[in-house]
Amino acid sequence: MTKNCSQLQPSEIFLTFDLGLASVLVSLDYELVGLDKTNSKKVQFIFKRAESIDLAINNYWQDNLKVNARTLFDNIKMLKNRIYSE
């Protein structure tokens, strides 16, 4: 976990293990503040909680989002690079 993340209160962050959701949130310009790799089998993505993030998350799970395909693909690649390089 990055230093920046530890300064945030639990109510100020959103956590997910889901790469697809994390990629969509990055594509929608939500701030990714870090990755938690303490679990050796999976990575947790840490986002700064914004006012509208819960709506975006619900829309993702209800399949009600439209995002640019190339942006989404680029963000999936970027997150995978961060997982395996840090």
Backbone bond lengths (Angstrom), bond angles and torsions (degrees), N, CA, C in turn:
res aa  C-N    CA-C-N  psi(-1)  N-CA   C-N-CA  omega(-1)  CA-C   N-CA-C  phi
1 M - - - 1.438 - - 1.522 107.97 -
2 T 1.309 117.47 142.05 1.456 119.95 -178.47 1.514 111.13 -81.95
3 K 1.324 115.29 160.66 1.458 122.01 179.96 1.523 110.63 -58.83
4 N 1.324 117.04 -40.18 1.449 122.80 -179.79 1.532 111.05 -56.99
5 C 1.319 117.32 -38.12 1.459 122.26 -178.74 1.522 111.63 -67.25
6 S 1.319 117.21 -38.89 1.454 120.76 -175.63 1.519 112.18 -68.95
7 Q 1.317 117.74 -16.91 1.456 121.31 178.59 1.522 112.32 -84.16
8 L 1.318 117.30 -11.12 1.462 121.46 -179.37 1.524 110.71 -90.42
9 Q 1.308 116.04 145.07 1.463 122.24 175.64 1.527 108.68 -77.02
10 P 1.356 117.79 153.41 1.471 119.59 178.77 1.528 113.70 -54.44
11 S 1.321 117.70 -32.11 1.470 120.31 179.74 1.526 112.30 -74.02
12 E 1.334 117.10 -11.27 1.455 121.41 -178.13 1.529 113.17 -96.92
13 I 1.336 116.75 2.23 1.461 119.81 -177.60 1.524 111.40 -128.32
14 F 1.323 114.68 158.11 1.458 122.84 171.59 1.519 106.62 -124.19
15 L 1.322 117.06 132.36 1.463 122.82 -177.99 1.524 110.16 -115.36
16 T 1.328 115.74 140.42 1.461 120.39 174.29 1.527 109.77 -150.88
17 F 1.323 115.46 148.07 1.459 121.68 172.49 1.525 110.69 -95.84
18 D 1.321 118.05 -8.36 1.458 123.54 -171.79 1.533 111.89 -81.98
19 L 1.330 116.74 113.24 1.464 122.02 -179.32 1.530 111.33 -62.45
20 G 1.307 117.53 -40.31 1.465 120.69 179.87 1.513 111.96 -62.13
21 L 1.328 116.28 -47.54 1.461 120.57 178.56 1.519 110.62 -63.42
22 A 1.316 116.98 -44.12 1.467 120.49 179.27 1.532 110.51 -60.28
23 S 1.317 116.95 -41.72 1.467 120.96 179.43 1.520 111.40 -63.49
24 V 1.314 116.37 -41.27 1.461 120.63 178.23 1.524 110.38 -65.17
25 L 1.328 117.45 -44.33 1.468 119.97 -179.79 1.522 111.40 -62.06
26 V 1.332 117.42 -41.17 1.467 120.20 175.77 1.528 109.73 -63.19
27 S 1.325 116.85 -41.69 1.468 121.10 179.47 1.524 111.83 -62.79
28 L 1.320 116.66 -28.66 1.464 121.40 178.76 1.532 111.99 -91.18
29 D 1.334 116.13 10.78 1.469 123.58 175.43 1.523 114.99 71.17
30 Y 1.331 117.56 26.93 1.463 119.22 170.05 1.523 107.34 -80.77
31 E 1.326 116.15 145.40 1.466 121.59 -172.28 1.522 112.28 -80.41
32 L 1.315 116.11 115.11 1.459 122.39 172.61 1.518 106.73 -83.30
33 V 1.342 116.42 116.04 1.465 118.93 -176.35 1.517 113.05 -98.90
34 G 1.335 117.23 -11.91 1.451 117.83 177.28 1.509 113.78 172.60
35 L 1.316 113.73 175.79 1.460 123.00 176.26 1.518 107.41 -123.89
36 D 1.315 116.25 138.97 1.465 120.91 176.01 1.524 107.41 -110.04
37 K 1.329 115.72 112.83 1.466 121.38 -177.69 1.524 111.61 -109.27
38 T 1.325 118.32 23.79 1.460 120.10 -178.40 1.524 111.90 -66.44
39 N 1.328 117.73 -28.35 1.460 122.38 173.77 1.532 106.63 -86.28
40 S 1.314 117.24 118.91 1.468 120.49 -175.23 1.530 113.62 -69.28
41 K 1.323 117.70 -13.77 1.466 120.07 -177.27 1.527 113.99 -98.01
42 K 1.347 117.11 -18.74 1.459 119.04 179.79 1.523 110.74 -154.24
43 V 1.315 115.04 158.94 1.460 122.69 -177.15 1.526 108.51 -110.50
44 Q 1.322 114.71 138.50 1.457 119.79 176.18 1.533 108.51 -104.30
45 F 1.317 115.94 129.64 1.459 122.40 179.00 1.527 107.96 -91.92
46 I 1.330 115.52 134.75 1.458 121.35 -175.51 1.526 108.88 -116.72
47 F 1.324 115.20 118.62 1.461 122.17 -179.54 1.521 110.08 -114.17
48 K 1.324 114.75 145.54 1.456 119.55 171.96 1.523 106.90 -74.09
49 R 1.330 115.52 128.38 1.463 120.18 -177.60 1.529 109.49 -70.83
50 A 1.312 115.13 127.54 1.461 122.70 175.48 1.527 107.51 -114.41
51 E 1.311 114.84 162.78 1.459 120.19 -175.88 1.532 112.67 -56.31
52 S 1.319 117.30 -38.21 1.468 120.70 -173.58 1.526 113.71 -99.39
53 I 1.325 118.38 5.85 1.469 119.51 -174.41 1.535 112.01 -65.36
54 D 1.332 116.94 -36.50 1.472 119.12 -179.70 1.527 111.47 -63.53
55 L 1.312 116.80 -38.00 1.468 120.65 176.81 1.522 110.65 -64.32
56 A 1.333 116.72 -43.28 1.466 120.71 178.32 1.529 110.76 -62.20
57 I 1.312 117.50 -41.28 1.469 121.72 179.25 1.526 110.27 -64.09
58 N 1.323 116.87 -46.44 1.473 120.27 178.28 1.517 110.92 -61.64
59 N 1.320 117.19 -41.93 1.464 120.32 178.27 1.523 111.52 -63.94
60 Y 1.327 117.17 -35.90 1.465 120.85 176.55 1.534 110.18 -61.17
61 W 1.328 116.47 -50.87 1.472 119.77 -177.07 1.522 112.34 -68.86
62 Q 1.331 117.77 -25.63 1.467 121.20 177.99 1.524 112.48 -91.00
63 D 1.330 116.38 5.34 1.469 122.59 179.12 1.532 111.92 58.99
64 N 1.337 115.33 42.35 1.464 121.21 -179.24 1.518 113.34 -115.50
65 L 1.327 117.74 27.02 1.458 120.91 -178.85 1.519 111.23 -113.26
66 K 1.307 114.74 147.82 1.468 121.66 172.14 1.527 106.62 -122.02
67 V 1.319 116.21 121.32 1.464 120.82 175.23 1.521 107.98 -132.65
68 N 1.308 115.32 153.98 1.450 121.38 178.21 1.530 108.84 -64.43
69 A 1.314 117.45 127.41 1.465 122.11 -176.40 1.522 112.56 -59.68
70 R 1.318 117.01 -44.26 1.465 119.74 -178.57 1.529 111.15 -66.83
71 T 1.314 117.13 -40.21 1.466 121.17 177.04 1.517 110.06 -60.94
72 L 1.319 116.98 -44.73 1.456 121.13 179.46 1.529 110.45 -62.26
73 F 1.316 117.13 -47.41 1.462 120.88 179.76 1.531 111.29 -61.13
74 D 1.323 116.97 -44.24 1.467 120.71 178.37 1.528 111.24 -61.24
75 N 1.317 117.05 -38.28 1.461 120.04 179.88 1.523 112.45 -73.14
76 I 1.317 117.87 -32.82 1.470 120.25 173.39 1.526 109.16 -62.12
77 K 1.337 116.94 -46.49 1.468 120.80 178.43 1.525 111.46 -61.36
78 M 1.334 117.25 -42.67 1.455 121.60 -179.59 1.527 110.78 -62.29
79 L 1.326 117.19 -44.03 1.467 120.30 179.95 1.526 111.24 -66.25
80 K 1.322 116.99 -40.93 1.469 119.48 176.91 1.518 110.96 -62.60
81 N 1.329 117.28 -40.40 1.465 120.66 176.23 1.522 110.99 -60.62
82 R 1.316 116.71 -41.69 1.477 119.88 179.27 1.532 110.63 -67.41
83 I 1.318 117.06 -37.05 1.469 119.83 179.14 1.519 110.36 -61.57
84 Y 1.321 116.91 -46.28 1.449 120.36 -172.19 1.526 114.22 -91.02
85 S 1.340 118.85 -8.67 1.449 119.18 -177.54 1.522 114.15 -104.68
86 E 1.298 117.92 -24.44 1.474 119.73 -177.32 1.498 111.64 -82.11
